[in-house]
Amino acid sequence: MGILVATFFDGLRYWFQDLRVRMTWRKWALVLIWLFLLAFTLGAGFTLIGENEPKAGLRFMLFFGVIILITGSGLWKILAQGREKRKQ
């Protein structure tokens, strides 16, 4: 699991470089918090489904999934603010 997470963040770093997004430690912290909340939402929702509580699991993922999507779009706006313009 650790290798997958390290590979993911390495790829994320190159993706942000390709998009010309300047990443500071504060932005990386926000991305890390958002990804933790996403993992928590999916983990808790599927755990509820696995414990024979499918309605509760789906409602949990629906409610927090909407929150995750809204905060993700806000996070992207924060990340894209420091974006360098491409020279044409």
Secondary structure as UniProt FT lines:
FT   HELIX           2..18
FT   TURN            19..20
FT   HELIX           25..50
FT   TURN            51..52
FT   HELIX           54..81
//
